[in-house]
Amino acid sequence: MTLLALSYVALAFGGLIALCMMILRIGAMIGTCPDSGAAAKAAAVTIATGFAAIGAGGVILIGALLPLNEGQPIVAFLLASGFASLCLGLGFTHAIGTLRAVMMHRDQAAAA
C-alpha cells in the first residue's frame, strides 16, 4: 500500500506541476502582445499560484482517502488517481477561463 500511495503522490503532484507550467506558458504566450504583455504575465502567475495551492490541497485530501480501501489497494490507487486527474483537469479549465476573462476585462476597460 505504501508503494501505491507514493506512486499516487508522485503522479498527482507531477500532473499538478505540469498543469501549472502550462498556465504559465499560456500566460507567456499571451504576454508577447505589446499592449497586454505585463498584465497577462502577472495574471498567469497569480492564477497558477492559486491553482497550485488549491490543487495541492485537493491532491492531499484525495490521498488521505487511500487507506479507507486497504482491502483492494489497486482499486483505491486507480480511483484516487482518476479522481485527482479529473479534479485537476477541471481546475485547469477554470484557471484558463479565468485568465481569459481577466484579459478580456482588461481589454474592454482599456477600450472604454
C-alpha positions in Angstrom: 0.0 0.0 0.0 2.9 2.3 0.7 4.3 2.0 -2.8 0.9 2.7 -4.3 0.5 5.8 -2.0 3.9 7.1 -3.0 3.0 6.4 -6.7 -0.2 8.3 -6.3 1.6 11.3 -4.7 4.2 11.4 -7.5 1.7 11.0 -10.2 -0.8 13.6 -8.8 1.8 16.2 -7.9 3.6 15.6 -11.3 0.3 16.4 -13.0 -0.2 19.4 -10.8 3.2 20.8 -11.7 2.7 20.1 -15.4 -0.6 22.0 -15.4 0.9 24.9 -13.5 3.7 25.1 -16.1 1.0 25.1 -18.9 -0.8 28.0 -17.2 2.5 30.0 -17.0 3.3 29.2 -20.7 -0.1 30.2 -21.9 0.3 33.5 -20.0 3.8 33.9 -21.5 2.3 33.4 -25.0 -0.4 35.9 -24.3 2.2 38.2 -22.8 4.0 38.5 -26.2 1.4 41.1 -27.2 2.8 44.6 -26.7 -0.4 46.0 -25.3 -1.2 43.4 -22.6 2.1 41.7 -22.0 2.8 42.7 -18.4 -0.8 42.2 -17.3 -1.0 38.7 -18.9 2.2 37.6 -17.2 1.1 38.9 -13.8 -2.4 37.3 -14.2 -0.8 34.0 -15.2 1.5 33.9 -12.2 -1.4 34.8 -9.8 -3.7 32.2 -11.3 -1.1 29.5 -11.4 -0.2 30.2 -7.8 -3.9 29.8 -6.8 -4.3 26.7 -8.9 -1.2 25.2 -7.3 -2.5 25.9 -3.7 -6.0 24.6 -4.3 -4.7 21.6 -6.4 -2.2 20.6 -3.8 -4.9 20.6 -1.1 -7.1 18.5 -3.3 -4.4 16.0 -4.0 -3.6 15.7 -0.3 -7.3 15.3 0.6 -7.8 12.6 -2.1 -4.6 10.9 -1.0 -5.9 10.8 2.6 -8.7 8.6 1.5 -6.4 5.9 0.1 -6.2 3.9 3.4 -10.0 3.6 3.6 -9.9 0.9 0.9 -7.0 -1.1 2.2 -8.5 -4.4 1.2 -8.2 -3.5 -2.5 -5.2 -1.2 -2.8 -5.1 -1.2 -6.6 -8.7 -0.1 -6.9 -8.1 2.6 -4.3 -5.0 3.8 -6.3 -6.9 3.8 -9.6 -9.9 5.6 -8.1 -7.7 8.2 -6.3 -5.6 8.8 -9.4 -8.6 9.1 -11.7 -10.4 11.5 -9.4 -7.4 13.6 -8.9 -6.8 13.8 -12.6 -10.5 14.8 -13.1 -10.4 17.5 -10.5 -7.0 18.9 -11.7 -8.3 19.0 -15.3 -11.5 20.8 -14.3 -9.4 23.2 -12.2 -7.1 23.8 -15.1 -10.1 24.6 -17.4 -11.4 27.0 -14.8 -7.9 28.7 -14.4 -7.6 29.2 -18.2 -11.1 30.6 -18.3 -10.2 33.0 -15.5 -7.0 34.1 -17.4 -9.1 34.7 -20.5 -11.7 36.6 -18.6 -9.1 38.8 -16.9 -7.5 39.6 -20.3 -10.9 40.3 -21.9 -11.9 42.6 -19.0 -8.6 44.4 -19.2 -9.1 44.9 -23.0 -12.6 46.2 -22.5 -11.6 48.6 -19.8 -8.7 49.9 -22.0 -11.2 50.5 -24.9 -13.6 52.4 -22.8 
